[in-house]
Amino acid sequence: MIALPKRSRPQIEAQINIVPYIDVMLVLLVIFMMTTPIIEQGIEIDLPSAEANIVDFSEQQPTIITINKEGDYFINSLDENTAKLTDGELLPLGIIAGRVRARLEIYPKMKVFVRGDREVAYGSVVSLMSFLQKNGVEKVGIVTDPT
């Protein structure tokens, strides 16, 4: 018989290369750092101060229409994940009135409030309240910053 030379197998290194995992982790960290401030951001509004009674919302969440200092209108919307109302989406006044009417048909005792920035023109708040009353909202409240 012929003697065959022994084959030498390369030594296997049992180490895990973690560099790709570190790269992925750093990319995710950067993404979360950039998106967190955006998620936490709401409508920036500086409410006027006034002494007023606190309204109880335990029965039902109200509809809140916000006017920022640029005169843009926002209406709160229901967050499907938490079933709570969130600061709203920027919409034209006609669509906001339609949504308020639709909500009032479902919840006739729902309260409607206007949050106006202290720097917004008084006429904008009054015209919004008048527009809402013309579109079926009997009572409109004003949100202020408690003193």
Short mmCIF file of the C-alpha atoms (twelve columns), coordinates in Angstrom:
data_MODEL
# 
_entry.id   MODEL 
# 
loop_
_atom_site.group_PDB 
_atom_site.id 
_atom_site.type_symbol 
_atom_site.label_atom_id 
_atom_site.label_alt_id 
_atom_site.label_comp_id 
_atom_site.label_asym_id 
_atom_site.label_seq_id 
_atom_site.Cartn_x 
_atom_site.Cartn_y 
_atom_site.Cartn_z 
_atom_site.pdbx_PDB_model_num 
ATOM 1   C CA . MET A 1   0.000   0.000  0.000  1 
ATOM 2   C CA . ILE A 2   0.971   3.453  -0.634 1 
ATOM 3   C CA . ALA A 3   1.291   5.724  2.322  1 
ATOM 4   C CA . LEU A 4   -0.715  8.875  1.834  1 
ATOM 5   C CA . PRO A 5   0.443   12.033 3.483  1 
ATOM 6   C CA . LYS A 6   -1.755  13.224 6.288  1 
ATOM 7   C CA . ARG A 7   -3.953  16.151 5.400  1 
ATOM 8   C CA . SER A 8   -3.723  18.994 7.747  1 
ATOM 9   C CA . ARG A 9   -6.933  20.834 8.425  1 
ATOM 10  C CA . PRO A 10  -6.823  24.526 9.153  1 
ATOM 11  C CA . GLN A 11  -7.489  25.433 12.742 1 
ATOM 12  C CA . ILE A 12  -11.011 26.801 13.231 1 
ATOM 13  C CA . GLU A 13  -11.248 30.013 15.196 1 
ATOM 14  C CA . ALA A 14  -14.337 30.039 17.380 1 
ATOM 15  C CA . GLN A 15  -14.661 33.801 17.732 1 
ATOM 16  C CA . ILE A 16  -17.614 35.974 16.874 1 
ATOM 17  C CA . ASN A 17  -16.952 39.130 14.931 1 
ATOM 18  C CA . ILE A 18  -18.994 41.767 16.813 1 
ATOM 19  C CA . VAL A 19  -18.022 44.778 14.690 1 
ATOM 20  C CA . PRO A 20  -21.170 44.564 12.487 1 
ATOM 21  C CA . TYR A 21  -23.345 44.375 15.607 1 
ATOM 22  C CA . ILE A 22  -21.700 47.482 17.036 1 
ATOM 23  C CA . ASP A 23  -22.299 49.317 13.753 1 
ATOM 24  C CA . VAL A 24  -25.984 48.396 13.765 1 
ATOM 25  C CA . MET A 25  -26.315 49.427 17.415 1 
ATOM 26  C CA . LEU A 26  -24.734 52.838 16.747 1 
ATOM 27  C CA . VAL A 27  -27.000 53.450 13.746 1 
ATOM 28  C CA . LEU A 28  -30.077 52.598 15.840 1 
ATOM 29  C CA . LEU A 29  -28.843 54.873 18.630 1 
ATOM 30  C CA . VAL A 30  -28.494 57.774 16.205 1 
ATOM 31  C CA . ILE A 31  -31.971 57.126 14.761 1 
ATOM 32  C CA . PHE A 32  -33.580 57.075 18.212 1 
ATOM 33  C CA . MET A 33  -31.700 60.195 19.283 1 
ATOM 34  C CA . MET A 34  -32.978 62.058 16.234 1 
ATOM 35  C CA . THR A 35  -36.607 60.893 16.388 1 
ATOM 36  C CA . THR A 36  -37.261 61.263 20.124 1 
ATOM 37  C CA . PRO A 37  -37.466 65.088 20.121 1 
ATOM 38  C CA . ILE A 38  -39.767 64.955 17.097 1 
ATOM 39  C CA . ILE A 39  -42.126 62.506 18.795 1 
ATOM 40  C CA . GLU A 40  -42.313 64.542 21.996 1 
ATOM 41  C CA . GLN A 41  -42.989 67.753 20.137 1 
ATOM 42  C CA . GLY A 42  -46.500 69.152 20.321 1 
ATOM 43  C CA . ILE A 43  -48.114 72.376 19.282 1 
ATOM 44  C CA . GLU A 44  -46.203 75.170 20.914 1 
ATOM 45  C CA . ILE A 45  -48.654 77.613 22.387 1 
ATOM 46  C CA . ASP A 46  -48.410 80.301 25.023 1 
ATOM 47  C CA . LEU A 47  -51.811 80.448 26.728 1 
ATOM 48  C CA . PRO A 48  -53.071 83.637 28.326 1 
ATOM 49  C CA . SER A 49  -53.378 83.570 32.104 1 
ATOM 50  C CA . ALA A 50  -56.768 83.903 33.761 1 
ATOM 51  C CA . GLU A 51  -58.535 82.690 36.853 1 
ATOM 52  C CA . ALA A 52  -61.101 80.059 35.883 1 
ATOM 53  C CA . ASN A 53  -62.857 76.936 37.097 1 
ATOM 54  C CA . ILE A 54  -61.303 73.576 36.322 1 
ATOM 55  C CA . VAL A 55  -63.460 71.441 34.025 1 
ATOM 56  C CA . ASP A 56  -63.950 67.742 34.790 1 
ATOM 57  C CA . PHE A 57  -63.155 65.486 31.815 1 
ATOM 58  C CA . SER A 58  -63.682 62.156 33.557 1 
ATOM 59  C CA . GLU A 59  -66.850 61.360 31.612 1 
ATOM 60  C CA . GLN A 60  -65.624 62.177 28.133 1 
ATOM 61  C CA . GLN A 61  -62.630 63.763 26.437 1 
ATOM 62  C CA . PRO A 62  -63.390 67.174 24.903 1 
ATOM 63  C CA . THR A 63  -62.642 68.439 21.427 1 
ATOM 64  C CA . ILE A 64  -59.931 71.078 21.586 1 
ATOM 65  C CA . ILE A 65  -59.209 73.374 18.663 1 
ATOM 66  C CA . THR A 66  -55.873 75.161 18.880 1 
ATOM 67  C CA . ILE A 67  -54.779 78.355 17.133 1 
ATOM 68  C CA . ASN A 68  -51.033 78.933 17.180 1 
ATOM 69  C CA . LYS A 69  -49.431 82.369 16.864 1 
ATOM 70  C CA . GLU A 70  -49.174 82.000 13.072 1 
ATOM 71  C CA . GLY A 71  -52.968 81.601 12.903 1 
ATOM 72  C CA . ASP A 72  -52.955 77.884 11.966 1 
ATOM 73  C CA . TYR A 73  -55.812 75.688 13.213 1 
ATOM 74  C CA . PHE A 74  -55.310 72.279 14.837 1 
ATOM 75  C CA . ILE A 75  -57.897 69.824 16.162 1 
ATOM 76  C CA . ASN A 76  -57.094 67.091 18.655 1 
ATOM 77  C CA . SER A 77  -57.314 63.533 17.406 1 
ATOM 78  C CA . LEU A 78  -57.781 60.162 19.062 1 
ATOM 79  C CA . ASP A 79  -54.599 58.104 19.396 1 
ATOM 80  C CA . GLU A 80  -55.615 54.550 18.489 1 
ATOM 81  C CA . ASN A 81  -52.837 52.974 20.580 1 
ATOM 82  C CA . THR A 82  -53.612 54.720 23.869 1 
ATOM 83  C CA . ALA A 83  -57.262 55.694 23.227 1 
ATOM 84  C CA . LYS A 84  -56.445 59.215 24.395 1 
ATOM 85  C CA . LEU A 85  -56.743 62.491 22.570 1 
ATOM 86  C CA . THR A 86  -53.504 63.999 21.336 1 
ATOM 87  C CA . ASP A 87  -52.489 67.414 20.076 1 
ATOM 88  C CA . GLY A 88  -53.908 67.564 16.683 1 
ATOM 89  C CA . GLU A 89  -53.249 67.852 13.067 1 
ATOM 90  C CA . LEU A 90  -53.076 71.006 10.999 1 
ATOM 91  C CA . LEU A 91  -56.342 71.374 9.067  1 
ATOM 92  C CA . PRO A 92  -58.332 74.118 7.346  1 
ATOM 93  C CA . LEU A 93  -61.230 75.584 9.284  1 
ATOM 94  C CA . GLY A 94  -63.945 74.000 7.106  1 
ATOM 95  C CA . ILE A 95  -62.667 70.458 7.753  1 
ATOM 96  C CA . ILE A 96  -62.349 71.181 11.475 1 
ATOM 97  C CA . ALA A 97  -65.993 72.279 11.578 1 
ATOM 98  C CA . GLY A 98  -67.025 69.080 9.791  1 
ATOM 99  C CA . ARG A 99  -65.110 66.932 12.282 1 
ATOM 100 C CA . VAL A 100 -66.638 68.773 15.221 1 
ATOM 101 C CA . ARG A 101 -70.146 68.251 13.776 1 
ATOM 102 C CA . ALA A 102 -69.429 64.537 13.259 1 
ATOM 103 C CA . ARG A 103 -68.160 64.175 16.827 1 
ATOM 104 C CA . LEU A 104 -71.220 66.018 18.169 1 
ATOM 105 C CA . GLU A 105 -73.506 63.600 16.329 1 
ATOM 106 C CA . ILE A 106 -71.809 60.681 18.061 1 
ATOM 107 C CA . TYR A 107 -71.338 62.410 21.442 1 
ATOM 108 C CA . PRO A 108 -74.045 65.086 21.826 1 
ATOM 109 C CA . LYS A 109 -72.797 66.183 25.277 1 
ATOM 110 C CA . MET A 110 -69.193 66.614 24.128 1 
ATOM 111 C CA . LYS A 111 -67.498 69.844 25.189 1 
ATOM 112 C CA . VAL A 112 -65.672 72.002 22.649 1 
ATOM 113 C CA . PHE A 113 -62.812 74.289 23.692 1 
ATOM 114 C CA . VAL A 114 -60.615 76.800 21.888 1 
ATOM 115 C CA . ARG A 115 -56.929 77.156 22.837 1 
ATOM 116 C CA . GLY A 116 -55.551 80.365 21.411 1 
ATOM 117 C CA . ASP A 117 -51.979 81.553 21.727 1 
ATOM 118 C CA . ARG A 118 -51.679 84.810 23.655 1 
ATOM 119 C CA . GLU A 119 -50.095 86.470 20.593 1 
ATOM 120 C CA . VAL A 120 -52.790 85.420 18.109 1 
ATOM 121 C CA . ALA A 121 -55.161 88.166 16.983 1 
ATOM 122 C CA . TYR A 122 -58.311 88.350 19.088 1 
ATOM 123 C CA . GLY A 123 -60.362 88.420 15.899 1 
ATOM 124 C CA . SER A 124 -59.084 84.961 14.921 1 
ATOM 125 C CA . VAL A 125 -60.360 83.414 18.150 1 
ATOM 126 C CA . VAL A 126 -63.712 85.205 17.913 1 
ATOM 127 C CA . SER A 127 -64.173 84.269 14.252 1 
ATOM 128 C CA . LEU A 128 -63.389 80.622 15.076 1 
ATOM 129 C CA . MET A 129 -65.940 80.614 17.910 1 
ATOM 130 C CA . SER A 130 -68.525 82.281 15.684 1 
ATOM 131 C CA . PHE A 131 -67.832 79.806 12.872 1 
ATOM 132 C CA . LEU A 132 -68.259 76.884 15.265 1 
ATOM 133 C CA . GLN A 133 -71.556 78.244 16.579 1 
ATOM 134 C CA . LYS A 134 -72.834 78.691 13.032 1 
ATOM 135 C CA . ASN A 135 -71.932 75.045 12.394 1 
ATOM 136 C CA . GLY A 136 -73.967 73.579 15.247 1 
ATOM 137 C CA . VAL A 137 -71.777 73.979 18.325 1 
ATOM 138 C CA . GLU A 138 -73.933 75.668 20.954 1 
ATOM 139 C CA . LYS A 139 -71.296 76.216 23.648 1 
ATOM 140 C CA . VAL A 140 -67.618 76.905 23.093 1 
ATOM 141 C CA . GLY A 141 -65.180 77.269 25.990 1 
ATOM 142 C CA . ILE A 142 -61.801 78.983 26.100 1 
ATOM 143 C CA . VAL A 143 -58.721 77.304 27.548 1 
ATOM 144 C CA . THR A 144 -56.464 79.491 29.691 1 
ATOM 145 C CA . ASP A 145 -53.350 78.953 31.751 1 
ATOM 146 C CA . PRO A 146 -54.298 78.766 35.454 1 
ATOM 147 C CA . THR A 147 -52.786 81.524 37.560 1 
# 
